[in-house]
Amino acid sequence: EAMYCDVTNERIIANSFGLFKSEESSLCYAYAYLMASDGKETSVGMYFQGERIFSDLDPEKIARLAAEDAIEKLGAKEIESGSYPVIFSSFTASSLFGAFINSGGSAFFGENLQKGRSKLDGKLGEAIAAPHVNIIDDPSIFSLGTASFDDEGIDTSKHYLVENGVFKTVLHNIYSG
């Protein structure tokens, strides 16, 4: 399966206190989802690419990386439980991290810290990760949810949540702030 989509958005936020902000944005994306076989078994692979403009999409790269993903999985076998060094692909690492940061239960959310529902409670300013780990909330970097203002009308800006392994910033909304 292969798919292409393009989207144009207009985002408006207004309230009875005089707040009115709007912005337009566009994006396009494509992905390939395919199957590989070595004659004995099959596996599936996929690759997704999103961009602001169509000419930045690379269909050959999308197909090649989806095929590589499927081929790499051929012959995979279970291993015994244990501790192993692991290197995750950027896609896998971002998916795993997304499960922690994007949910309402994020350990970085101010309300969760204030209510004692975060494992990061009391750790602001402390090392919580390896020294080479940086986690940045930067809305200027293209993503599918990029916006110049948040859902409360506050202008977005770059923040280090973790810098060189140290917990630096809590994510607040107007209520928790």
ROTI-390836 format. One line per 10 residues: their letters; for each residue x, y, z of N, C-alpha, C, CB. Coordinates in Angstrom, 3 decimals, m for minus. Glycine has a CB too. Layout:
BEGIN
A> X,Y,Z,X,Y,Z,X,Y,Z,X,Y,Z | ...
END
This chain:
BEGIN
EAMYCDVTNE> 0.858,m1.168,0.000,0.000,0.000,0.000,0.902,1.228,0.000,m0.975,0.000,1.227 | 0.539,2.200,m0.765,1.219,3.487,m0.758,0.146,4.563,m0.710,2.153,3.659,m2.010 | 0.436,5.639,m0.004,m0.549,6.694,0.118,0.123,8.050,0.102,m1.364,6.521,1.387 | m0.561,9.015,m0.484,m0.144,10.417,m0.462,m1.333,11.246,0.001,0.370,10.893,m1.872 | m1.056,12.272,0.811,m2.127,13.149,1.273,m1.571,14.563,1.408,m2.723,12.648,2.628 | m2.382,15.547,1.069,m2.003,16.921,1.377,m3.159,17.606,2.088,m1.608,17.696,0.092 | m2.801,18.515,2.988,m3.775,19.126,3.877,m3.477,20.620,3.984,m3.753,18.451,5.277 | m4.519,21.416,3.983,m4.409,22.834,4.298,m5.299,23.090,5.503,m4.812,23.741,3.073 | m4.744,23.748,6.509,m5.467,24.015,7.751,m5.566,25.506,8.005,m4.784,23.325,8.932 | m6.660,25.912,8.623,m6.748,27.235,9.214,m7.124,27.016,10.665,m7.790,28.161,8.464
RIIANSFGLF> m6.336,27.565,11.541,m6.529,27.389,12.977,m6.899,28.739,13.567,m5.249,26.802,13.663 | m8.009,28.784,14.295,m8.478,30.022,14.906,m8.785,29.750,16.374,m9.734,30.581,14.164 | m8.360,30.662,17.228,m8.748,30.594,18.630,m9.226,31.975,19.038,m7.567,30.106,19.537 | m10.388,32.027,19.679,m10.980,33.292,20.101,m11.733,33.062,21.406,m11.929,33.869,19.001 | m11.809,34.124,22.207,m12.618,34.028,23.419,m13.292,35.363,23.697,m11.755,33.596,24.623 | m14.122,35.411,24.718,m14.890,36.615,25.039,m14.046,37.685,25.727,m16.066,36.254,25.920 | m12.771,37.394,26.006,m11.877,38.380,26.602,m11.071,39.140,25.544,m10.933,37.699,27.579 | m11.407,38.948,24.281,m10.745,39.682,23.212,m9.612,38.937,22.519,m10.222,40.939,23.751 | m9.347,37.726,22.935,m8.302,36.946,22.268,m8.790,36.510,20.895,m7.898,35.713,23.120 | m7.998,36.776,19.893,m8.274,36.276,18.551,m6.946,36.033,17.866,m9.157,37.272,17.735
KSEESSLCYA> m6.670,34.783,17.558,m5.456,34.428,16.822,m5.845,33.445,15.735,m4.358,33.821,17.767 | m5.173,33.577,14.600,m5.411,32.627,13.522,m4.129,32.419,12.745,m6.539,33.114,12.590 | m4.045,31.273,12.105,m2.907,30.977,11.245,m3.318,29.901,10.261,m1.670,30.533,12.074 | m2.676,29.932,9.115,m2.892,28.903,8.111,m1.623,28.078,7.992,m3.289,29.522,6.740 | m1.783,26.822,7.679,m0.632,25.952,7.481,m1.003,24.881,6.466,m0.170,25.313,8.823 | 0.008,24.271,5.928,m0.224,23.165,5.002,0.845,22.115,5.239,m0.214,23.648,3.518 | 0.531,20.925,4.851,1.482,19.841,4.931,1.086,18.775,3.925,1.551,19.262,6.361 | 2.039,17.946,3.629,1.752,16.788,2.789,2.552,15.625,3.347,2.102,17.057,1.276 | 2.063,14.450,3.116,2.795,13.282,3.585,2.523,12.104,2.670,2.415,12.939,5.033 | 3.433,11.171,2.756,3.301,9.942,1.979,3.900,8.812,2.799,4.001,10.063,0.579
YAYLMASDGK> 3.395,7.624,2.558,4.012,6.457,3.179,3.881,5.257,2.268,3.378,6.163,4.544 | 4.738,4.300,2.529,4.667,3.013,1.846,4.623,1.937,2.923,5.887,2.802,0.865 | 3.756,0.977,2.733,3.594,m0.161,3.638,3.638,m1.382,2.742,2.241,m0.087,4.491 | 4.641,m2.224,2.915,4.804,m3.320,1.965,5.259,m4.605,2.645,5.797,m2.932,0.889 | 5.256,m5.668,1.863,5.601,m6.986,2.367,6.839,m7.494,1.630,4.412,m7.973,2.204 | 7.728,m8.159,2.397,8.899,m8.803,1.808,8.826,m10.297,2.101,10.226,m8.186,2.362 | 9.429,m11.100,1.243,9.447,m12.543,1.437,10.795,m13.090,0.995,8.295,m13.224,0.657 | 11.270,m14.083,1.747,12.491,m14.783,1.343,12.152,m16.167,0.789,13.468,m14.905,2.536 | 10.882,m16.415,0.511,10.421,m17.703,0.010,9.952,m18.622,1.120,11.514,m18.372,m0.769 | 10.362,m18.356,2.363,9.958,m19.171,3.506,9.016,m18.413,4.438,11.187,m19.636,4.276
ETSVGMYFQG> 9.276,m17.141,4.603,8.462,m16.334,5.510,8.269,m14.948,4.904,9.121,m16.235,6.919 | 7.333,m14.210,5.497,7.075,m12.845,5.041,7.187,m11.900,6.231,5.671,m12.729,4.370 | 7.423,m10.651,5.939,7.414,m9.609,6.964,6.930,m8.322,6.308,8.836,m9.420,7.613 | 6.489,m7.385,7.119,6.021,m6.113,6.592,6.930,m4.989,7.058,4.573,m5.847,7.022 | 7.005,m3.963,6.248,7.791,m2.783,6.577,7.041,m1.540,6.153,9.172,m2.835,5.908 | 7.416,m0.432,6.757,6.784,0.828,6.371,7.742,1.971,6.599,5.482,1.058,7.152 | 7.469,3.052,5.871,8.198,4.301,6.081,7.252,5.439,5.757,9.499,4.373,5.203 | 7.321,6.484,6.589,6.445,7.647,6.490,7.315,8.887,6.362,5.492,7.754,7.726 | 6.918,9.819,5.493,7.601,11.105,5.390,6.564,12.206,5.304,8.548,11.144,4.162 | 6.709,13.229,6.138,5.831,14.390,6.099,6.650,15.636,5.845,5.032,14.523,7.406
ERIFSDLDPE> 6.125,16.540,5.062,6.826,17.785,4.702,5.824,18.922,4.580,7.616,17.618,3.372 | 6.332,20.131,4.531,5.471,21.298,4.313,5.099,21.458,2.846,6.161,22.563,4.810 | 6.009,21.088,1.945,5.732,21.255,0.516,6.013,19.956,m0.238,6.578,22.408,m0.069 | 5.238,19.746,m1.297,5.271,18.515,m2.071,6.664,18.192,m2.611,4.296,18.608,m3.213 | 7.378,19.177,m3.113,8.680,18.919,m3.750,9.715,18.373,m2.777,9.209,20.190,m4.378 | 9.464,18.500,m1.461,10.404,17.955,m0.473,10.178,16.468,m0.197,10.291,18.731,0.825 | 9.051,15.929,m0.651,8.817,14.491,m0.496,9.744,13.734,m1.437,7.325,14.127,m0.781 | 10.212,12.572,m0.990,11.120,11.755,m1.791,10.526,10.353,m1.932,12.544,11.697,m1.145 | 9.716,10.111,m2.973,9.049,8.808,m3.130,10.025,7.637,m3.203,8.195,8.818,m4.377 | 11.166,7.819,m3.853,12.148,6.729,m3.936,12.694,6.380,m2.563,13.300,7.110,m4.871
KIARLAAEDA> 12.980,7.382,m1.756,13.474,7.155,m0.391,12.408,6.441,0.445,13.873,8.500,0.279 | 11.166,6.877,0.316,10.066,6.259,1.071,9.973,4.775,0.729,8.715,6.970,0.767 | 9.990,4.451,m0.553,9.902,3.051,m0.981,11.114,2.252,m0.524,9.769,2.966,m2.502 | 12.311,2.821,m0.688,13.545,2.118,m0.317,13.584,1.821,1.183,14.774,2.948,m0.719 | 13.251,2.821,2.006,13.308,2.608,3.452,12.202,1.675,3.947,13.213,3.940,4.174 | 11.049,1.697,3.317,9.997,0.735,3.665,10.450,m0.679,3.322,8.675,1.071,2.927 | 11.084,m0.843,2.155,11.589,m2.160,1.752,12.695,m2.623,2.701,12.114,m2.118,0.298 | 13.618,m1.730,3.048,14.679,m2.090,3.989,14.104,m2.524,5.324,15.635,m0.921,4.191 | 13.072,m1.812,5.800,12.430,m2.151,7.060,11.858,m3.572,7.008,11.321,m1.135,7.386 | 11.181,m3.910,5.912,10.590,m5.251,5.778,11.676,m6.315,5.664,9.661,m5.313,4.547
IEKLGAKEIE> 12.698,m6.059,4.868,13.764,m7.049,4.653,14.542,m7.311,5.932,14.719,m6.577,3.554 | 14.800,m6.262,6.718,15.540,m6.425,7.973,14.816,m7.337,8.951,15.777,m5.073,8.619 | 13.514,m7.444,8.838,12.729,m8.261,9.769,12.678,m9.732,9.363,11.319,m7.717,9.868 | 13.053,m10.042,8.123,13.060,m11.444,7.698,14.076,m12.224,8.511,13.371,m11.564,6.190 | 13.701,m13.395,8.939,14.607,m14.242,9.705,14.721,m13.856,11.163,15.952,m14.213,9.090 | 13.908,m12.914,11.618,13.955,m12.515,13.029,13.549,m13.696,13.901,13.027,m11.292,13.297 | 14.220,m13.820,15.019,13.944,m14.923,15.940,13.820,m14.398,17.366,15.055,m15.997,15.856 | 13.070,m15.123,18.171,12.974,m14.774,19.581,14.309,m15.045,20.249,11.840,m15.562,20.276 | 14.612,m14.241,21.266,15.819,m14.468,22.058,15.406,m14.678,23.503,16.823,m13.277,21.928 | 16.315,m15.208,24.284,16.026,m15.424,25.696,15.896,m14.086,26.397,17.120,m16.281,26.362
SGSYPVIFSS> 15.051,m14.058,27.429,14.911,m12.844,28.223,16.253,m12.503,28.849,13.822,m13.011,29.312 | 16.521,m11.228,28.976,17.768,m10.787,29.578,17.997,m9.316,29.324,18.935,m11.597,29.049 | 19.139,m8.839,29.731,19.534,m7.454,29.483,20.494,m7.441,28.314,20.182,m6.806,30.746 | 20.173,m6.618,27.329,20.976,m6.531,26.121,21.161,m5.067,25.731,20.322,m7.325,24.968 | 22.317,m4.741,25.186,22.436,m3.394,24.613,21.556,m3.320,23.365,23.934,m3.050,24.266 | 20.864,m2.197,23.197,19.923,m2.060,22.093,20.134,m0.714,21.414,18.463,m2.202,22.587 | 20.057,m0.707,20.115,20.041,0.539,19.350,18.724,0.564,18.598,21.279,0.654,18.366 | 17.901,1.568,18.902,16.614,1.706,18.246,16.750,2.598,17.015,15.568,2.276,19.219 | 15.967,2.305,15.988,15.876,3.225,14.853,15.233,4.514,15.354,15.051,2.597,13.660 | 15.415,5.601,14.635,14.806,6.871,15.045,13.283,6.748,15.073,15.235,8.014,14.092
FTASSLFGAF> 12.716,5.982,14.143,11.269,5.787,14.115,10.796,5.067,15.377,10.859,4.994,12.863 | 11.485,3.995,15.752,11.112,3.229,16.939,11.327,4.050,18.203,11.916,1.926,17.012 | 12.462,4.733,18.294,12.752,5.543,19.482,11.708,6.640,19.658,14.158,6.162,19.383 | 11.338,7.313,18.568,10.350,8.378,18.694,8.975,7.809,19.043,10.275,9.192,17.395 | 8.648,6.632,18.547,7.372,6.002,18.899,7.332,5.651,20.380,7.141,4.741,18.051 | 8.422,5.082,20.891,8.486,4.738,22.316,8.408,5.986,23.185,9.777,3.964,22.626 | 9.189,6.997,22.823,9.178,8.224,23.602,7.815,8.904,23.527,10.271,9.172,23.115 | 7.193,8.869,22.354,5.882,9.481,22.180,4.836,8.922,23.119,5.424,9.308,20.773 | 4.963,7.653,23.466,4.014,7.038,24.392,4.094,7.694,25.772,4.281,5.527,24.505 | 5.253,8.249,26.118,5.427,8.876,27.424,5.134,10.370,27.403,6.829,8.645,27.920
INSGGSAFFG> 5.487,11.051,26.335,5.395,12.511,26.301,4.060,13.011,25.783,6.496,13.071,25.454 | 3.402,12.289,24.885,2.212,12.816,24.227,0.909,12.493,24.934,2.147,12.299,22.847 | 0.943,11.662,25.924,m0.306,11.301,26.591,m0.615,12.302,27.697,m0.227,9.870,27.165 | m1.854,12.351,28.128,m2.248,13.216,29.239,m1.528,12.846,30.519,m3.746,13.148,29.455 | m0.924,11.671,30.554,m0.211,11.223,31.735,1.270,11.535,31.696,m0.401,9.764,31.911 | 1.688,12.452,30.838,3.104,12.751,30.696,3.737,13.152,32.021,3.302,13.849,29.677 | 4.887,12.580,32.300,5.633,12.908,33.509,6.106,14.353,33.502,6.820,11.976,33.663 | 6.168,14.997,32.336,6.642,16.377,32.220,5.540,17.416,32.435,7.265,16.585,30.866 | 4.262,17.009,32.501,3.156,17.959,32.628,3.074,18.512,34.049,1.826,17.289,32.242 | 2.971,19.835,34.156,2.933,20.501,35.449,1.851,19.981,36.374,2.745,21.955,35.253
ENLQKGRSKL> 0.650,19.790,35.838,m0.448,19.308,36.688,m0.117,17.944,37.284,m1.758,19.226,35.882 | 0.480,17.059,36.505,0.837,15.733,37.020,1.904,15.831,38.108,1.333,14.833,35.878 | 2.846,16.746,37.942,3.858,16.958,38.981,3.217,17.525,40.243,4.966,17.905,38.474 | 2.335,18.512,40.095,1.694,19.147,41.244,0.821,18.168,42.031,0.854,20.328,40.782 | 0.242,17.201,41.347,m0.657,16.251,42.007,0.045,14.950,42.390,m1.835,15.943,41.105 | 1.373,14.914,42.259,2.133,13.733,42.658,1.946,12.543,41.738,1.757,13.341,44.037 | 1.542,12.781,40.483,1.307,11.694,39.535,2.456,11.539,38.547,0.013,11.931,38.781 | 3.610,12.083,38.863,4.749,12.018,37.956,5.953,11.429,38.668,5.083,13.409,37.401 | 6.653,10.555,37.969,7.900,9.990,38.505,8.987,11.063,38.588,8.383,8.809,37.626 | 8.762,12.223,37.974,9.743,13.297,37.988,9.536,14.276,39.142,9.698,14.040,36.682
DGKLGEAIAA> 8.552,14.025,39.986,8.266,14.898,41.115,9.517,15.085,41.973,7.113,14.327,41.961 | 9.902,16.338,42.205,11.057,16.650,43.038,12.397,16.512,42.340,11.049,15.781,44.224 | 12.402,16.250,41.056,13.664,16.011,40.343,14.101,17.164,39.441,13.539,14.771,39.517 | 13.375,18.282,39.458,13.755,19.426,38.647,15.183,19.842,39.009,12.760,20.608,38.852 | 16.028,19.994,37.998,17.427,20.352,38.214,18.346,19.165,38.430,17.532,21.257,39.379 | 17.787,17.965,38.469,18.589,16.753,38.686,18.784,15.979,37.386,17.924,15.852,39.737 | 19.839,15.182,37.340,20.079,14.297,36.200,19.043,13.174,36.224,21.534,13.716,36.231 | 18.328,13.009,35.112,17.334,11.940,35.015,17.608,11.041,33.816,15.925,12.530,34.917 | 18.658,11.373,33.054,18.992,10.613,31.848,20.502,10.701,31.644,18.212,11.154,30.587 | 20.980,9.951,30.685,22.400,9.991,30.342,22.783,11.408,29.897,22.727,8.956,29.226
PHVNIIDDPS> 24.043,11.799,30.095,24.469,13.171,29.773,24.298,13.572,28.305,25.903,13.337,30.147 | 24.177,12.620,27.402,24.011,12.957,25.990,22.539,13.101,25.574,24.676,11.901,25.137 | 21.606,12.977,26.520,20.184,13.043,26.199,19.676,14.476,26.331,19.377,12.101,27.114 | 19.067,14.967,25.246,18.402,16.256,25.222,16.989,16.045,24.697,19.186,17.288,24.350 | 16.017,16.560,25.419,14.621,16.490,24.994,14.136,17.926,24.883,13.730,15.643,26.001 | 13.776,18.320,23.665,13.457,19.709,23.386,12.030,19.820,22.862,14.454,20.303,22.375 | 11.259,20.709,23.440,9.938,21.058,22.935,10.146,22.297,22.072,8.886,21.313,24.110 | 10.192,22.099,20.756,10.508,23.197,19.842,9.491,23.252,18.716,11.929,23.042,19.271 | 8.480,24.114,18.844,7.445,24.192,17.819,7.914,24.777,16.488,6.315,25.003,18.329 | 9.145,25.299,16.432,9.635,25.823,15.155,10.138,24.712,14.244,10.747,26.836,15.393
IFSLGTASFD> 10.350,23.520,14.805,10.766,22.372,14.005,9.507,21.747,13.425,11.585,21.330,14.857 | 9.513,21.495,12.124,8.312,20.972,11.476,7.884,19.637,12.072,8.546,20.819,9.982 | 6.626,19.573,12.390,5.971,18.307,12.726,4.510,18.479,12.325,6.126,17.934,14.278 | 3.768,17.409,12.394,2.373,17.467,11.954,1.509,18.318,12.867,1.799,16.078,11.874 | 1.981,18.620,14.079,1.194,19.431,15.002,1.797,20.798,15.267,1.032,18.707,16.294 | 2.725,21.251,14.457,3.392,22.527,14.667,2.408,23.691,14.589,4.503,22.714,13.645 | 2.537,24.616,15.534,1.691,25.805,15.539,2.447,26.940,16.229,0.325,25.525,16.251 | 2.113,28.168,15.888,2.784,29.322,16.492,2.158,29.713,17.829,2.743,30.508,15.539 | 0.994,29.145,18.150,0.367,29.380,19.454,m0.309,28.090,19.901,m0.664,30.561,19.389 | m0.465,27.951,21.217,m1.045,26.715,21.747,m2.562,26.815,21.834,m0.460,26.397,23.127
DEGIDTSKHY> m3.185,25.808,22.426,m4.647,25.737,22.487,m5.258,26.782,23.416,m5.073,24.364,22.935 | m4.413,27.494,24.169,m4.905,28.557,25.037,m4.559,29.938,24.491,m4.335,28.395,26.437 | m3.950,29.967,23.287,m3.620,31.229,22.648,m2.263,31.790,23.033,m4.659,32.222,22.967 | m1.480,31.042,23.776,m0.150,31.495,24.195,0.842,31.188,23.076,0.290,30.808,25.536 | 1.682,32.175,22.727,2.696,31.962,21.697,3.639,30.838,22.125,3.491,33.268,21.427 | 3.961,29.967,21.199,4.844,28.845,21.501,6.304,29.288,21.399,4.567,27.657,20.545 | 7.166,28.576,22.107,8.602,28.853,22.072,9.361,27.580,22.418,8.977,30.004,23.053 | 10.662,27.623,22.207,11.529,26.463,22.424,11.856,26.319,23.911,12.832,26.592,21.595 | 11.760,25.068,24.401,12.096,24.767,25.794,12.856,23.442,25.864,10.813,24.710,26.674 | 13.901,23.399,26.648,14.588,22.142,26.943,13.871,21.494,28.118,16.116,22.371,27.260
LVENGVFKTV> 13.281,20.323,27.886,12.718,19.560,28.995,13.850,18.863,29.737,11.666,18.529,28.492 | 14.761,18.282,28.959,15.961,17.645,29.497,17.131,18.181,28.684,15.876,16.058,29.433 | 18.141,18.703,29.376,19.332,19.216,28.702,20.558,18.527,29.293,19.439,20.770,28.844 | 21.288,17.835,28.419,22.464,17.066,28.850,22.125,16.153,30.025,23.614,18.014,29.237 | 20.931,15.543,29.957,20.495,14.583,30.959,19.806,15.177,32.169,21.643,13.811,31.411 | 19.794,16.511,32.297,19.235,17.180,33.480,17.813,17.661,33.188,20.131,18.376,33.911 | 16.889,17.345,34.084,15.494,17.776,33.983,15.448,19.286,34.188,14.587,17.034,35.031 | 15.074,20.045,33.142,15.162,21.501,33.147,13.825,22.228,33.229,15.867,21.943,31.935 | 12.801,21.698,32.551,11.566,22.464,32.401,10.340,21.577,32.520,11.552,23.185,31.066 | 9.314,22.124,33.128,8.012,21.485,33.259,7.090,22.086,32.194,7.419,21.676,34.708
LHNIYSG> 6.223,21.280,31.620,5.240,21.775,30.638,3.980,22.205,31.387,4.901,20.674,29.559 | 3.644,23.480,31.281,2.470,24.006,31.977,1.419,24.491,30.990,2.870,25.143,32.916 | 0.176,24.448,31.429,m0.895,25.185,30.772,m1.262,26.331,31.701,m2.141,24.263,30.455 | m2.266,27.128,31.339,m2.621,28.272,32.183,m3.035,27.811,33.583,m3.758,29.086,31.534 | m3.772,26.718,33.662,m4.253,26.203,34.960,m3.088,25.773,35.857,m5.212,25.012,34.743 | m2.204,24.936,35.361,m1.118,24.428,36.215,m0.039,25.486,36.441,m0.491,23.174,35.590 | 0.102,26.424,35.487,1.087,27.483,35.628,0.707,28.437,36.740,1.246,28.237,34.326
END
